[in-house]
Amino acid sequence: MSKRLVMTHHHPSSFNIDEEAKKDTILSILSDKYCRAIIEATMYQPKSVVEITAETRIPISTVYRRLQILHDNKILHTSGMISEDGKKLFLFKSRIKGIQSSFDNGQVEVKLLFN
C-alpha cells in the first residue's frame, strides 16, 4: 500500500512530503484526539499553554508533549515574548485549517489545507 501526502498552500512556501515515515507520522498525529483538539483550539488565534489547557481540558503535561510533536512536525507555529516581569511566554497557532484524506485502490492521499 502506498501513501501520498499533498500539502497545499496559497503561498510559495508550500511543500509536499515524500518520505513514507513522515507521512505515517502526520497521519498518526491527525488520528490523536489531543493533537486534533490543540489544532482546533489554536486555529484562529495564538494561545498559551494555560489557555489551551483551560479550553480543551487536556492535562497540562499532555498539552506540552503534544505541542512538541505538533511543533516538530511543522503543524504549529510558535511565537514568544517576554512579559513585563521578565517571564517568557510562548504562544502557539495552528498552521492548518483543514484536512482532506482519501483511500482509493490501495492509495492513501492526505491534503493539509493551510491557514
Phi, psi and chi 1 to 4 in degrees:
 res  aa     phi    psi   chi1   chi2   chi3   chi4
   1 MET       -  129.0  174.3  173.6   78.3      -
   2 SER  -104.4  152.6   65.3      -      -      -
   3 LYS  -121.8  142.5  -65.8 -176.4 -176.6  100.8
   4 ARG  -132.8  128.6 -170.8  169.5   52.6  130.6
   5 LEU  -117.1  122.7  179.2   65.8      -      -
   6 VAL  -114.7  125.8  179.3      -      -      -
   7 MET  -109.4  121.2  -58.2 -179.6   88.2      -
   8 THR  -105.4  147.5   59.3      -      -      -
   9 HIS  -157.8  144.6 -162.7  -69.2      -      -
  10 HIS   -84.7   -5.4  -63.9  -69.9      -      -
  11 HIS  -106.5  160.8  -57.1  -73.5      -      -
  12 PRO   -62.0  -11.2  -15.1   20.8      -      -
  13 SER   -84.9   21.0   61.1      -      -      -
  14 SER   -75.3  156.4   65.3      -      -      -
  15 PHE  -154.1  154.5   61.0   94.5      -      -
  16 ASN  -107.0  144.5  -68.9  -29.3      -      -
  17 ILE  -100.5  123.0  -64.5  176.5      -      -
  18 ASP  -106.3  -21.9  -63.2  -38.1      -      -
  19 GLU   -73.4  130.5  -62.4  173.0   39.8      -
  20 GLU   -60.3  -42.5  -69.8  -60.7  -43.7      -
  21 ALA   -62.9  -38.6      -      -      -      -
  22 LYS   -67.7  -40.3 -175.9   70.7  170.3  173.6
  23 LYS   -60.4  -45.0  -68.5  176.7 -158.6  176.4
  24 ASP   -61.2  -40.1  -71.6  -16.7      -      -
  25 THR   -62.8  -46.8  -60.5      -      -      -
  26 ILE   -62.4  -44.5  -63.9  -64.5      -      -
  27 LEU   -64.1  -36.9  -68.8  171.5      -      -
  28 SER   -65.6  -43.7  175.3      -      -      -
  29 ILE   -59.0  -45.2  -73.4  168.3      -      -
  30 LEU   -72.0  -17.3  -61.2  176.9      -      -
  31 SER   -89.1   -6.2   69.2      -      -      -
  32 ASP   -86.8  121.9 -177.8  -83.2      -      -
  33 LYS   -62.6  -33.4   67.5  179.9 -178.8  179.4
  34 TYR   -70.9  -41.6  -62.6  127.5      -      -
  35 CYS   -61.5  -43.9  -73.4      -      -      -
  36 ARG   -62.4  -40.9  -73.5 -166.2  -46.0  -88.8
  37 ALA   -64.3  -39.7      -      -      -      -
  38 ILE   -67.9  -41.8  -67.8  168.6      -      -
  39 ILE   -59.1  -46.4  -69.1  167.3      -      -
  40 GLU   -63.5  -43.3 -176.0  178.0   -1.4      -
  41 ALA   -65.7  -27.7      -      -      -      -
  42 THR  -108.1   14.5   61.0      -      -      -
  43 MET   -67.3  -40.6 -165.9  173.0  -62.9      -
  44 TYR  -105.3  -20.7  -61.3  107.8      -      -
  45 GLN  -152.5  147.1   72.1 -179.6   59.1      -
  46 PRO   -64.1  143.1  -15.9   26.4      -      -
  47 LYS  -137.1  153.3  -66.3 -174.3  179.7  162.6
  48 SER   -83.6  169.0   68.9      -      -      -
  49 VAL   -59.2  -42.1  171.6      -      -      -
  50 VAL   -62.3  -42.9  172.0      -      -      -
  51 GLU   -65.4  -42.0  -69.2  171.1  -43.3      -
  52 ILE   -63.0  -45.1  -66.3  167.3      -      -
  53 THR   -61.1  -44.9  -60.6      -      -      -
  54 ALA   -64.7  -41.8      -      -      -      -
  55 GLU   -73.2  -40.1 -175.6  175.1  -39.5      -
  56 THR   -94.8  -16.8   62.3      -      -      -
  57 ARG    62.3   25.8  -61.8 -176.4 -179.2  -97.8
  58 ILE   -87.3  136.0  -60.2  170.9      -      -
  59 PRO   -55.1  142.4  -23.3   31.9      -      -
  60 ILE   -59.1  -36.4 -163.0  162.7      -      -
  61 SER   -65.3  -37.3   59.1      -      -      -
  62 THR   -68.6  -39.9  -57.4      -      -      -
  63 VAL   -59.5  -47.2  169.3      -      -      -
  64 TYR   -59.4  -43.6  -86.0  113.0      -      -
  65 ARG   -64.1  -44.3  -76.1 -167.1  -59.3  -86.6
  66 ARG   -69.5  -36.5  -65.3  -44.5 -166.4  -81.0
  67 LEU   -59.6  -41.0  -73.5  173.3      -      -
  68 GLN   -62.8  -44.7 -171.9   63.6   53.4      -
  69 ILE   -61.9  -47.4  -68.5  167.0      -      -
  70 LEU   -64.3  -40.3  -67.8  167.3      -      -
  71 HIS   -67.2  -46.0  177.6   76.0      -      -
  72 ASP   -59.8  -29.6  -71.1  -10.4      -      -
  73 ASN   -99.5   14.9  -72.4  -78.9      -      -
  74 LYS    61.2   30.5  -61.8  178.4  177.7   27.8
  75 ILE   -93.9  -22.9  -68.0  178.5      -      -
  76 LEU  -117.6  144.1  -78.1 -175.1      -      -
  77 HIS  -100.3  135.0  173.3   73.8      -      -
  78 THR  -113.7  132.1  -54.6      -      -      -
  79 SER  -129.0  153.3   59.0      -      -      -
  80 GLY  -134.6  160.5      -      -      -      -
  81 MET  -154.2  164.1   57.3 -168.3 -122.8      -
  82 ILE  -111.3  126.4  -61.3  176.4      -      -
  83 SER   -72.8  170.8   65.0      -      -      -
  84 GLU   -59.9  -29.8  -68.7  177.5    9.0      -
  85 ASP   -91.1   12.8   58.7   -4.9      -      -
  86 GLY    87.5    5.8      -      -      -      -
  87 LYS   -86.2  143.8  -67.3 -177.6 -178.3  177.0
  88 LYS   -81.9  137.0  -68.6 -179.8 -175.3  176.4
  89 LEU  -129.0  123.5  174.9   65.7      -      -
  90 PHE  -106.9  139.3  -67.9   97.6      -      -
  91 LEU  -118.7  144.9  -61.2  175.9      -      -
  92 PHE  -124.2  136.5  -56.7   89.9      -      -
  93 LYS  -137.3  135.3 -174.7  170.2 -173.4  -51.0
  94 SER   -65.5  138.0  173.9      -      -      -
  95 ARG   -87.2  -13.1  -68.4  178.7 -176.7 -104.6
  96 ILE  -116.3  151.5   62.4  172.9      -      -
  97 LYS  -119.8  -11.2   65.6  178.2  178.1 -178.3
  98 GLY  -163.6  162.2      -      -      -      -
  99 ILE  -138.4  133.2  -59.5  157.2      -      -
 100 GLN  -123.2  133.0  -63.8  175.3  -16.6      -
 101 SER  -138.9  153.8   64.2      -      -      -
 102 SER  -148.9  155.4   63.8      -      -      -
 103 PHE  -130.5  117.5  178.4   74.8      -      -
 104 ASP  -143.5  118.6 -176.3   27.4      -      -
 105 ASN    52.3   44.6 -160.3   26.3      -      -
 106 GLY    82.9   -1.4      -      -      -      -
 107 GLN  -103.9  128.4  -62.7  -88.7  -34.3      -
 108 VAL  -105.4  129.2  173.8      -      -      -
 109 GLU  -124.8  133.6 -176.8  177.0  -42.8      -
 110 VAL  -131.5  127.6  177.1      -      -      -
 111 LYS  -114.1  129.8  -74.2 -175.1 -178.1 -179.6
 112 LEU  -102.1  127.3  -60.7 -178.2      -      -
 113 LEU  -101.5  117.5  -52.7  172.9      -      -
 114 PHE   -79.6  150.0  -72.8   86.3      -      -
 115 ASN   -66.0      -  -91.7  -25.6      -      -
